[in-house]
């Protein structure tokens, strides 16, 4: 006979005994709990049930022990099963049919172990120390988030198949259209753009039949399809299709919501992003600047969505070559990212990276290296890993500064690091060739420098 062991937190850690001791004023040592809830215990049991209740704001997302245990089970490849009471699952499916998984994806986006709570503040401090000295909070959040999205995808696909089978007329089934919308959102969020487009187009066909081409629900799908084409790549065809769909939804949003509504502003931002991709930075700035005052009014000056617009404006000015103006906007968004996301988040790191690029272009190499080496590189290494393409790109940029400043040993070290990653990631990609050419250039310069010093 084979025994199955299942981790159930409230049974493995008797919460009644914990409360009794806390009521007596006793502080439970973190070490005592960590022995019970340890990696070895979770791996040994090898099965974890993760209870999602209520689905719009699951309690498990608010507790630091729950997120930490879930991360440990997922990271160690244990059997990780998400469960939900039948009534709650019915509510979930009905909600997906109503708004296309928006609430659920929004809830998942808020999983942040650093914001979760513990009964004892010292427990939170100790867990966060384990996290930050190890994989980092962004990595933990992404790992748990990814597994939950896989579960959402599976749940919606099962419901789609059932609804398609039971539908009396698929071409006019609004619930089915909303399910198509929901699974499209999940695939879009995961970066599976072909699958997202497939389901969005199925949704669009039904909504046009039922509501017409100028309805707000149809506009939402126009917008989603535009986002997919925008995310798919940089080709002229994809940019043109993205603009086409954004221009279809924009007049509907203006008519239904008004010219200063967040949905209208989001579309201005999206259009700006496409023009930036096309290299038309003046038009990009035009649309960003239409969006910015709406976000400031609707949200607040230090809201993350407002910060994103400052960041986008900075990018446009940087691409135009106006690095002084770019730095103004980057330095507005950076403190907001630090405050909202923390010092070790990828958004914070990306802002440091772009600030470094701007300083490099105006030849302030000391400040550029400070943002690259002190702030950005440690985050990229922790969140993305030592062999990620973003880490490689940063090594390349740092190498370029060392090359310009004639610190050839450090330049060679950086180029060799990025070349190794590029070979593994891209093989014969232009980035790989460029890095190898830089290595040859630096070696030639080092030989020339040695020969010059020898003859002197």
C-alpha positions, 0 to 999 in steps of 0.5 A: 500500500502507498500512503499519501501525505497532504499538507493542511496548514491549520492541522500541521500548525494548530492555530488554537494552541498558537492563539492560546499562547498569544493570549497568555502573552507568549511570543512563539519563536520563529524557529519553532514554527519554522521547524514545523513549516520547513522545506523538509516537511513540505517536501516530505509530505509532497502534497499541498492543497491551496484553498482559494476563498473568497475568489475575489480576494482569497484570504491566503493571499493576505497571509505571509506564511501561506504565500511562503508555504505555497512558494516552497511547494511550487519551487520544490516541485511538490504536488500543488493543488488549488481547491475551492468549495463548489459554491465558490467555484460556481460564483467564480465561473459566473463572474468570468462569464460576466467580466471575462476573468478581470477580477481574478487576474486583478486579484492575482496581480496583487499577490505580494508577499511583502504586503502580506501579514502574520499574527506575529510581526517578528514572523513577517520580519524573519520570513522576509529576511529569508526571501530577500536574502534568497530568491527575492520577493519579486521572484516569489510573487511571480512563481506563485502568480504563474502557478495560479494563472495556470489553474485559471487557464485550466478552469476557464478552458474546462468551462468553455468546452462545457458551455460550447457543448451545451449552448443552443446557439454559439453565435449568439451566446453572450456567456460563451463570448465572455468566457472567450474574453476571459481565456483570451485575457489569461493567454494575453497576460501569459504572453501566448499572443496567438492563442489570445488572438484566437479567443478574442476574435471568437468573442468579437464575432459573437459581440458584433452579432449581439451588440453591434460594432459600436457597443462598449463591450465590442470596444473592449475587444477591439482594445484587447486585440490592439494590445495583442498586436502591439505586444506581438512584435515590432513589424510594421504590419503588427503596429498598423493592426494595433493602431487600427484596433485602438482607433476603433475603440477610442471613439466608442470610449469617448462617446460612452465614457467621455474624453477624460475617462481612464479608459479613454486615457489608457487608449491614448497611452496605448496609441502612444506606445505604438507610435514610440515603437514606430519611431514617431516620438513626437506623436508618441509624446502627443498621446502620452501628454493627453493621457497624463492629466487624466491620470493625475486627476483620476488617480493621484500624482504618485499612483503607479499608473501615473508613474508609468506615463512619466516613464513612457514620456522619459523613454520617448525623450530618450529616443529623441536624444533629449536625455536631459528631459528624459532624466526629468521624467525618469526621476519623477517615476523612480521614487513612485516605483520605489514607494509602490513596488519596493527597491528590489522590483523589476520596475524600479530596476528598469527605471535605474537602467534607463537613467543609466542609459541617459547619463551614458548618452550625455557622457556622465559615465560615473552616474551611469555606472552607479545606476547600472552597477549599484541599483539595476544589476543586483535586481536583475541578477536576483529576479531574472537570474545570472543568465537572462537576456536582460542581465546580458544586455546590462553587462553589455551596456556596462562594458561599453562604458568601460570601453569608452573610459579605457578600463579594458579589463572590466570591459572585457569581463562584461563583454565575455559575460554577455557573450556567454549568455547570448550564445546560449540564448540566441546562438548566431544572433546579431547580439552574439556577433556584436559581443564577440566583435567587442571582445576582439576589439578590446583584446586588440586595444589591450595588446596595442596599449601593452606594446605602446607602454613597452616601447615607451 
